[in-house]
Each structure stands twice: as C-alpha cells, then as structure tokens.
C-alpha cells in the first residue's frame, strides 16, 4: 500500500463500493415488505458491477486506486485505497454475496398474504450491511477507519445468528457480540497507543514511521489478539460453534464465508503494510502455531459431530487455521520484514477458495435439512437420491477444500508449500499436508452416508427450488475454477490430473482420509472397511476414539467464558514477548 494521497482515475468507484450497499439497506428499510428483497437484488447487481469496474480500473492503471475524502490528504484527512489484495477480495465477496442472495430468495422471501415479515426484512438489510462493511474494510487506509468498519461488520453479523428470535439463538448472538466487543476493545486500545506514539493512524505513513519499542510492541499485540478474537482463531473460538448451530443456512454462509474474513484481512494489513518490520519471526511462528492447533482441533471435532451443520462449523474453525500458516512463510530473514510473495498469494487464494466452498457447503446442508427434515450425518441415507445437486454441491465444496485438482486450494497449497521449501520451514509443510488428509476424512464420512441407498426413507418434506441448488452448485464450482488462477501467478503450478504424481497423491490422500474417518468418526461410514473394523473391535479404533473424546473435551473447556477471557490476555502477553524478544 503506497503513501499516495491524490485521487486517481477510477478512485471514485471506491466510495461507491461502500455507499451503494448501505444506500440499498436504507432504501430497503424505508420501502419495507417485499420491496426490501427487490431493492437488495438490484443493489447486488449494482455492487457486482462496481466491483468489476474497480478490478478493470486497476488492471488498466497497474497501480493502487486512491480516493481522498473531502480533498484532505492524510494524516489530517482520510484516504480510501485499493491495492491488489483489496480488489481480489472485493470481487470474491461480490460473487459470494450474489450466490447467497439467489439462494436466500427461497428462504427469506416474504410469504404470500403477508405484507411484511420480520426475518426476511432483517436478513436482506443485514446482508447489504455486511457487504458495505466488508468493502470499507478492504478499502480503508487508516487504522481507525478499519476499526469503524470492523464494528459495522460485527453489528451487521451478530443479528444474523438470531433471526428466528428463539432464546437459544439469542444467547448465541449475545455470546458472539460480547466476545467480539472484547476483541474490539483490545484493537482500539492498540490503535490509541499507536497514535500516541507515532502521531498518525494512516497505514502508509505508519509503514514509514513505526519503529520497535515497548509501546509499539504492546499496541501490535493488543490489535492482533483483538482481531484473532473476531476471526475465531483457536483458542478464541468461543462464539463460533454456537453461532452456527441455530443460524439459518443463508446466515451461516455469510458468517463463515465472509464475516470472519474482515478481521483476518485487517491482520494482513497490519502485519504486511502498517508494521511490516515489527512483529518478527517468533511472533509469526506463534501465529502459525495457533493456526496449526486450529487445524488439528477443528478437524478432529468436526469428525466427531453428529449434525452436518456443526461439522461444517468446526470445519470453518480448521480452515481459518490454514489462513495463518502463511505468516512465517512470508517472513524475509534478510530484511526482517514480511514481504508480498508466494506465501501471501497462497494465503489470500486460500481465503477466497474457502469463502466460495464454505458458502456452498452451508447452503447445500440447508437444502438437505429442508428435504429430509434433519441433518444427522448417520441418517443421511437416500440424500443423494432426493437432492442430488445439493449433495453434489457439498461434495464439490469439500473436494475444493481438500486441495484436489484443479481447485483454488490446490494452487494455494502449492504456493504455500513452495514458500515453506524456499524458507526451510518444513514443519509447516507437514501441517498443510496433514490438514488436507483430515479434510478428506470428514468429506468422505459425510458422502459415505449420503450416497447410501435407503428403501424406507421418508418422502421429502419440501421440494427445494432449483435456483437454490444452482446457487450452491455455482459457488462450489467457483472454488474449483479458482485453480485457473495459476495463469496469473508465477510458475507452472497446476499439473494435469492424469499426471502420475498427481494420481498417486490423490490415491494416497483418499486412502489416508478414509482411514482417518474410520478411526475418528463418531459413526463408522457404511463401507466394508468400516464393518470389518467394527467386527474386529480394533484397539486402534478405541484409542483414536479416546483421543477424539479428549480433543472434544479440550474444545468444550476452551469455550467457557473465563478460559476464553484468560486466553485473550495470555495471547496478548505472548505476542508482545515474542515481538520484543526478536530485537
């Protein structure tokens, strides 16, 4: 991010990207009733066009787009900036919002004979508010505007949890709100310290001024930990599973695919742009260590779930962990700073791939639930026959997350593995490979039940809309098509699916994933190997189940308020110590 403070050609599109969703929200609120949905759909079309226009403007100029608000340049004024990271995230979010919007027409349409219903009205308004808040996150050029955007995103995301108004979902929303506000306090306190020490909050100016010191270390540690709480990175995931348990599928898709990306993006902006030479190698290893723990705990607990939606929620916890593996891989030991390169490209591509795939999986799970009347994994027999496109969307999204060809996650993994090899950090390569095996395990676990025939399965409760299935399937396909991002990245990353090495890797991954599902799954998949293992009464199975139970208990303990609060404080101290110890 450059320190330019002059509005550039195409820069006017940046405030439009922020204002149009909020103006649509206000118009929907004023018009109300069925008009809110109509306004939302028109706004989505306009927002997608604006995002594409921003991308085109940047491609033409080849430089960062800038818009100076009111003509006052930083540090007195505020500048909106959009670099390559901002633009790709804005386009990805626009695509996901579009897919979710098409799906939500089936779940949040105003019923016939009703002038206005609370849940549909609120959903469309909140969807637009989330979108506008995210665009503000992606274009903000100073730490305080990022804070404002983060709060707008929180207050738009929390009500999505409790749209049904039930007591259980209200408690989950309150838990999310309180913990997110705790993260906000940490972030804001850090920003205050930065301003007091360096006299500016502009990201580009901070990159030129910030120097190591006790106050700066404390500020960076506070802001980082606060953002991790909002991202739900292990062990600060107190709010995430309860929030997804009762939220509607179209709301869970927004929370998992989009909302958590806002705070993650600010961590990237803070470490790579505002203070690239400050955190140091030790702090990056700590951050990636939390990501590795998230991958292990999230995947193991996902395999232990009985409900499909909770499995996808814990999968989100694991996938969030992947995003933070890139930080130590992007550290340049020669300059002592974080640099933009293959590691950052891989991490951001992983974030985009996760957004499209996870949205597709939540939407598909919602359609399966609507059709069968439940989402119990062990009782999914016959699902593939009744909602084949929904099961296919879930499968494609899951395959994309495993990093199989030709998905975006495959390219992301190749970039991260290349960065790990170049930097000699082989241990993170092992984590990345192991995470893919766990992901394959729970995808196979679900599919083994969903593909099983069932002669006595009840008739479908409802007939899902084809547009909803198409939306889920399109988002899943996007995750696979992201593999073609290889054409704009250095090197030849994507190989032919028929390449002997890739085929061997695929066979090993599927076999290892099936073994993990057999070992850790709560219910053994309906496969001959599962029946054989159950008949033998394998001590390995008993041992792995015991390990799974221990991890579940650890997860349960960490999601208590006093433990989560203590984790916030401890992580802040650890990050501050790691940053100061590197000097």
N, C-alpha and C positions, 0 to 999 in steps of 0.2 A: 504494500500500500504506500503510494507516494505522498509527499507533503504538498502537492499541488493544491492551490486554493483559488482556482479560477474555473468557472463553469465551462465545461467542454461541450462540443457538439454531441447531442444525444443525452446530455446530462439531465435535461428537463424530464425525461422519462422516469428518473429515479423517484422524485416526489410523487409522480403519478402512480407508480407501482405501490407506494404506501397508501396514498389517499383513496384510490379507486375502491379497494376492498372496504375501507372504513365508510366511505360515502355510500356504498351499496348497503352496508349494515344499517346506516341511519335511514336510508330510503326504505329498506325492508321494515324497520321498526315503525316508521310513520305510516306506511301503507298497510302493514299488518296482513293477517289472514293468509289467503292463498297467494297474495301478491309478494309476500316475503320470499317464497320459493322462486317465483318468476324473476324477481329482482336479483336473487342470488345467482341464478343460471346466466342471466345477462352479464352480471358482474364477472362471473368466472370466464366467460368468453372474452370479455374485455381485458381481464387480467392476464390471461394466457397470451393474448396478442401483445400486450405491453412487455411481458417477459421476453417474448421472441424478438420484439423490437429492440430491447436492451441488448440482447445477445448479438443481433445483427450490427448494432451501432458499435459494439466493442470489437467485433471482428473487422469492421471497416477501419476503425481508428487504430486498432492494435495497442491501445493503451487504456488505463483506468478512466472510467467515466466519473465526472465530478459535477456536483451541483451545490453551489454556495447559497445557503438560505439567507435571504434578505440582503445579499451583497456584502455581508460582513465576514471576512476571512477569519479562520482560526488563528490565535486562540480566543479572540473576542467573539467570534461567530461560530456557526456550526456548518460543516460540510458533509454532504452525503457522497459516499464514494462506492463504486462498484468495480472491483477487480475480477480476475478470472474466477476465483473461488465464489465470490458473491453471485456472479452471473449463472454459473452452472447450478448453484443451489436454488436460485430463483426460478430457473426453468424447470428443474426437477420438482420443486414444490408446486408449481403451476400444473404440471402434468398429474401429480398425485391428487391435488385438490379437484381437478377436473374429473378424474376417475371416481373419487369418493362422492363427488356431487351427483354424478349419474346414478350411482348405487343408492344414495340417500333418498332419491325421489321415491323409491319404493317403500322405504321405512319411515320417512318423515314427510310424506305428503299429507295435506290437510284432509281428513276423512270427509266423504260426501255427506251433505246435510249439516255440516258443522262450519260455522263462519270462521272460527279461529280456534286452534288448539295450541296449548302452551308449549309442549315438547317440540312440534315441528317449527313453530315460530322461533323458539330459542335456538334450536340446532342451526338453522340457516344463518342467523345473526352471529352466532359464535364461530361458525365455520369461516365466515368472512373476517371476523375479528382476529382469529388465529392467523389467517393468511396475511392480513395487513401488518400484524405484529412481526411475523417472520420476515417479511420484506424489509421492515425497519431494522431488524437485527442484521440482515445481510448488507444493508447499505449504510448503517451508522458509522461515522468516522471518529467518534469520541466515546469514552467510557461511560459518561453519564447518559448520553442518548441510548447507548446499549442497555443501561440499567432500566431506563423508561420502557424500552422495547421489551425487555425481559419481563417486567411487571405486567405490561399489557398482555403478553403471551400467557403468563400464569393465570391472570384473571379471566382470560378467554378460555383457557384449557380446563380449569377446575370445574366449572358448571357442566361440562360435557360428561363428567363422571356420574352426575345425579339427575339426569334428565327425566328419569321415571319418578322422582320425588319420594322414593322409598327410604325408610330410615337407615337401612344398611348402606345404600349408596350415598346418602347424605353424610354418614360417618366417614366413608372412604374419601369423599370430596373434602371434608374438613381436615382429615389427616394429610391429604395432599397439599391443601392450602397452607396449613400451619408449618409443615416441613419446608415447603417452597419459600415461605416468608422467612424462615430461619436462614435459608441459603441467601435470600436477598439481603438480609442484614449483614451477613458476612461480606458479600460482594460490595455493598455500599460503603461499609466501613473501610474496606481496602481502597476503594476509589477516593474516599476522603483523604486517606493517608497519602495517596499518590499526588493528589492536588496540592496538599500542604507541603509536600517535599519538592515537587517539580513545577508547580505553578500552571499546569495545563492538564487536560484530560484528552486532548486530541491524540489519536493513535499514532499518526505520522510524526508529530512533534515529539511524543514520548520516545519513539524509537531513536531519536537523535539525542535526547537529554538524559534518559534514565541511566543511572549508574548503580552498581551494587552498594548495599548498605543495610543496616538493621531495619530501618523504616520501609525500605523498598522490599526487602525480603518478607516482612510481615504483611505488607499490602498484597503482594503477589500470592502469598499462601492463603490469605483470607479470601481473596477473589476466586482463586482456583477451587478451594474447598466449597465455597458457596455455590459455584457453578456445577460442581460434581453432584451436590445435593439435588439440584434441579434436574440434572441429567439422569439421576437414579443409578449412578455407578456404584457397584458394590464397594463397601458395605452400606452405602447411603441410599438403599432402595426401599426404605420403609413404606413409601406410598404406592409403589408401582403395582404389585400384585393385587392389593385390594381395589385399586382404581380400575383395573381391567376386569375384575371379577363380575361386576354388575353393570358396567357401562355398555351401551348398545354397540353393536359391531362397527357402525359407521363412526362412532365416537372413539372407540378403541383404536381404529385405524388412524385417526387424526393424532391421538396422543402418542402412539408408538412410532408411527412413521415420521411425524412432523414435529410435534411439540418438543420432544427431547433433543431434537437436532438444533434448536435455537441456542440452548445453553452450551451444547458441545461446540457449536460454531464460534461462540464467544471465547471459549477456552483456546481454540485455534488462533483466533485473532489476538488474544492476549499474549500467548507464548511465541507465536511466529512473527507478529507485526509490532505490537506495543513494546514488548520486552524480550526481543529475540536472544539477547546475550545474557539474560539474567538467570533463568531457572537452573540451568546446568544439567550435567549428565545424571547426577544422583537423583534429582527430583524427577527427571524423565523416567528413570528406571522405576521409581516408586509409583508414578502414574501408570506405567505399563503393567507393573505388578498388580495393581488394583484391577486393571483390565483382565489380566490372566485369571485372577481369582473370580471375577465375574463370569468368565467363560466356563470355568470348571463348575462353580456352584450353580449358575443359571442352567447349564445343560443337564447336570445331574438331577436337579429338582424338576426340570421340565420332563425328564424321562419318568419321574415318579408321580406325575399328575394323573388324575382320573378324568378331568374335563379338558376338552380340546382347547377351549379359550384360555384356560390357565396355563396349559402347555405353551401356547403361543406367547403369553405374557412373560413367562420365565425365559423363553427363547429370546425375547427382547432384551432381558437383562444380560444374557450371554452375548448377544450381538453388539450391545453397547460396549462391552469389554473389548471387542475387536477394534473399535474406533480409536482406542487409546494406545494400542500397540505401536502405532506409527511414531509416537513422540521420541523415544530413544533412538529409533532408526533414522530420524531426521536431524539428529544432533551431529554437528560437524566438530570433531575434536580439534581440528586445526584452528578454527576461529572461535570455538567455544560458544557458538550460537546455533539456533535452529534455522535450517535453510529449506527453501522450497525445492523439492526434487521428487524423486520416485516415491519416497515414503509418504510425503504429503499427498501426492496424486493418488496413491493407493488408498490412503485413509479416507479421502473425500469420495473416491469412487465407491468404496465400501459403504459409506454413509448413504449415498444415493441409491445404491443397489438394495440396501436394507430398507429404505423408505418405500420403494415400489413393491418389493417382495413381501414385506410385513403387512403393508396395507392390503395386498391381495389375499394373504392368508387370513387376516381377521375378517375380511368381507366374505371369503369363502366359508369360514367357520360359522358366520352368521346365517348364511343360506342353508348350511347343513342343519343347524339348530332349528331354523324355521320349518324345515321339511320334516325332520324326524321328531321334533319336539324335545330334543335333548342334545347334549354334546358329550356324552360319556364315551370315552375312547373305546372301552371294551365292548360297547353295544353299537358300534358304527357299522356293523354288518349290513350290507344292502345299500349303503350310502352311494356307492359308485354307480349303482343301477338307477337310483332315484334322482340324484343330482350329479350326473357325470361331469358336467362342465365345472361345477363347484369343486368337486374332488380333483379335477384336472388343474384348476387354478391353484388349489392348495399344494398339489404336487409340484407344479412348475415353480411356485414361490419357494418351496422347500429346497428343490434342486438348485435354484439360483443361490440360496443362502449357503449351500454346501460348497460352493465354489466350483461346480462342474462346468465343463464346456457347454455353450460359449457364453456363460453368464458374466455380468459385470463383476461379481465377486471373484470369478476366476482371474480376471485381469488384475483386480485389486490385490489378490493374494500373490500373484506373480510379481507385482511391483514391490510389495512388502517383503517377500522372500528375497528378491534381488537386493533390496536395501539391507536386509539382515546379513546376507552373504558379503556384501561390499564392506559393511562395517564390522564384520566378525562377530556379530551378536547372534550366534547360532541358537541360543536358548529361546529366543522369540520365534524363530522358525519352527521349533518343536511345538510351541504353544499354538501357532497358527494351524499346523497340520493336525494336531490333536483336536482342536476345536471343530475342524471340518468333519472329523470322524464322529464326534458327538452329535453334530447337527444331522448327519446322515442317519444316525441311530434313531432319533426321535421322529424323523420324517418316515423312515421305514416302519416304525412302530405304529404310526397312525395309518399309513397306507395298507399295512397288512390286515388291519381290522376293517377298513373302509372297503377294500376290494373283495372281502369275503362274502360269499353268497349267503342269503338268508331267506328261507322259504316262509317263515312265519313273521316277517317284519310287518308292522302296521302300515296302513296306507298313509301317504304323505298328508301332513296336517294342512299345508298350504301349497299352492303352486307358485314357485318363485318366478319373478319376472326375468325374461330373457335379457333385458337391459342390465339387470343387476349381475347376472352371471357373466355377461360380456364385459362389464366394467372390471370385475375381479380378474377375469382371464386376461384382459388387456394390460392391467398393471403387472401381472405375473410375467406376461410376455416381454414387457419393458425391461424387467430385471434380466432376462436372458439376452435381449437385444443390446443391453449395455456392454456386452462383450465386444461389440464393434467399436467401442471407444478406443480400441487398440490402434485404429487408423490415425488418431491424432496424438498418440503417445509415442515416445521414442522406443525404437527397437521392435522386434517381431515377437510379441508376447503370446498371441493366440495361435495355437497349432491346429492341425486337422484333427477332428475327433477320431479319425481312423489311424492316427499316429500310434505305433506300437507302444511307445512310452506312456501316452495318454490312456490308451486302453488298459494297460497294466495297472496304472494308477487308479483308474475307475473301478476295476475289479477288486483291487485291494481295499479301496475306500468303502465299497458296498459290503464286502465281507466283514471288514472291521466294524462298520456301522451296525450290521446285523448282530454281530457278537455283543456289541455294547448294549443294543436294545434287549437282547436275550438276558444279559447279565444284570441290567439295572432297571428294566421296565417293571412297573407295578403289576401289569398283566402280561404274561408271555404272549408274543404275537402268534397268530394262528398259522404257524409254519411247522413242517415236520421236525425241524431242528428244535423248535420250542417244545413240542410234545416229547421229543426224545430227552431233552434236558430235564423236563419236569419228571419224566418217568425215572430217570437215573437218580434224581434228588441230589444233584451235584453240589458238593461242598463249596465249589467256586461260586455257584449261584447264591447260596446262603451268605457267603462272605461279601459278595458285591451288594446284595440287598441290605446287609447290615451297614455297609459303607454309605449306601444311598440314604438310609434312615438317619445316620449321623449328620450327613450334609443337610437333610431336611430340618433337623433339629437346630443346626447352626443357623440356617436361614431364618427359622422361626424366632430364635433368640435375638438375632440382629435386627429384627423388625419390631422390637419393643422400643418405646419412646426413650427410656433412659439410656439404652445401649446406643441407639442412633444419635442421640444428643452428645454422648461421650465420644462417639466416633467422629463427629464433626470437629470437636475440639482437638482430639488426638491427631487427626489427619492434618489439621492446620499447623500444629506444632511440628509434625514430621516434615511437612513441606518446607516450613521455614528453616528447620535444621538442615535439611538436605540442600537447600539453596545456599545457605551461609557456609556450610561445610565444604562446598565446591570451590570456595575462594581461598 
